[in-house]
């Protein structure tokens, strides 16, 4: 029997004063036990607040703020070193050398003012694996081993000069530099694009299996766990509800919560949030015009040849500008959902801003319900030439729901004031009428009536997004642009919001332009899909067709990158059944 | 890069011109007669001799229109001539050149002391694991800001000059005479440095890259010196320009309390004597110091923070 790389026994963690830490009521982790064998990948899955991240941070001795272990043991490696009683100096010898940490958000996890090579070399210097000059050379080798092109040049660069995927590769290099027994990967790819996510997880898997490092993978994404983990530990409210071999837990979940999570995970379930729309204007391919002409109705939104160019500061000639949106054309018909999918920088959000007249177009037209509402010319940010009355009318008939409900709600307003704001801006109704309308909207998004007086900070992420949706619906818009409306939310909350959006679309005949990088979500909600890359629409068609018979290579690679696709079909069927 | 510096120098020239013009407007065009003020200041008994006044008026060009006066003075200022003092008759530039080195020594020492003291308090407040010690350290800066400079000066004089005879109480003789004024000047300044630096160090301590560094096995000391310090220095650098302003203002009080000759003392005496050309010259020179310090700060940003490129900064 091999000694486990990590054994966690009845771990309890609390936040707050140490004196009161003995009170079990303050615990956020209530007696968690699991182990990770050398070379094994164990996934800790659960939603926000489940204690998965707290457990992981306890294991590397980096609990934030007032967090502290109140009970249990964490034993590391063959010598069964108890980490819960380790003094600070001993911890310094363990971290980086025996336990590596791959953090969550590569955008902020590297020191912005230090060179990449120095940041990799630092871990080698701390643990005296190399002299100064050796460490420098070794850092370049490490950068090469994590798949960075031109590693010697990369070593001299700063974090902001690298993409998110490259930064995460650097962080993996740092975590594995001293060949630790255990790597803790805390949501290592949740901030990355789907294709990058796959390559980064591939790299992590490949390197750790080469060194024989055990991996504790923290994730909220069951599909990632399904693809990557040998065993899964499901956490809820600081307790383990289920653990076992991945195929068993996900293929035949014993606990109701695991089943709930599985049902909510978009990439693991085939549930459509709405029935597939009829064939009306299904293939609204705008270039041909033939099908569009055959449809009697005017599309709510018709975009043609839309182009947006950004000037770069200090650029010259070829480098002076980038074409963020390049000759984009599509139509959206009433009551339907068009999804714009693509990775960061594909131009999908800029397209949405152009549609809403929030930025000016260099070329092309945006027609809303047959009327030209293109904001053109100028080129300098907002403004440009446009009829002010027409723009105000466009603002009334369109609405936008942002990605991050933590940032899009004014923190000093109450929920009622937030929802009332569009009504006030457009001077609609008396204050009594507006009050009724706000109450009606709160009811519509299924928030309790009493929430009207609350502030955003008192609300959960899902509740905040409901407020944002209510605000978007205040003026009874025809077109709602949803910019990644669920990507900041937990899976089960995500499912609820998607259901709410689908229900509202049916009851109000809303038309959605759904911006997303998550193809699994898109599959559940969209009637038509436009795949964007480098500012261009590379493929456009009905959802079913795009998913079942993608024409473009890029679309195929996006589909293949959806986590959960590594799983054998047998267990997938089990999930659906 | 050259374009950036050229633009900044042009801006600096604009600021100097504005300082000159505004001080001209205030000092010369206020509804009072500068010549009577001068003669009054010179004689001190309120009697103004009309003939002498007319002579003075003509020699200063006050009989001309305001625009002619302004253009003539601006033209002279551009050639480095800031006029002559009314009370002493010396050239304004000479007076400033004599007083400036003394204040520069004082300011440099005070700035160095305040940076060391301020950074020390800030670093210690992040370093310590004891919540109480941190509270104590963080309560020092508000006290330092609140206590008046002259009071600190008097206390230091009382203790170190009159009781222990360690440092001279007055004068400009040697390094020893510099110590007490510099400490007096440095205390409120170090409080500002400590406040800004402690705040930005606490912020930096809570970042993800600090967690990454700790996960590498780095000690608290290493994390503070290698990661937190440099990131926290960037916001602190911004206030350096303000600090230099505080130094000039503080030198007025400190040089008076310690009876030192210097820039601040010159400000105090020439304002009291209503020596208008000297006051205007001092305003312009103070503006020049400000402009140069801020230019140096702006040029230092990209050195400390690779994310800032000079081209990007001019567009924001």
Interface residues (C-beta under 8 A of the other chain):
Chain A: X60 X62 X88 X89 X91 X92 X93 X94 X95 X96 X97 X99 X100 X101 X103 X104 X105 X108 X109 X110 X111 X112 X113 X114 X122 X123 X126 X127 X158 X160 X171 X174 X175 X313 X314
Chain B: X207 X208 X209 X211 X212 X213 X214 X215 X216 X217 X218 X219 X220 X222 X226 X227 X230 X231 X234 X304 X305 X306 X307 X309 X311 X312 X315
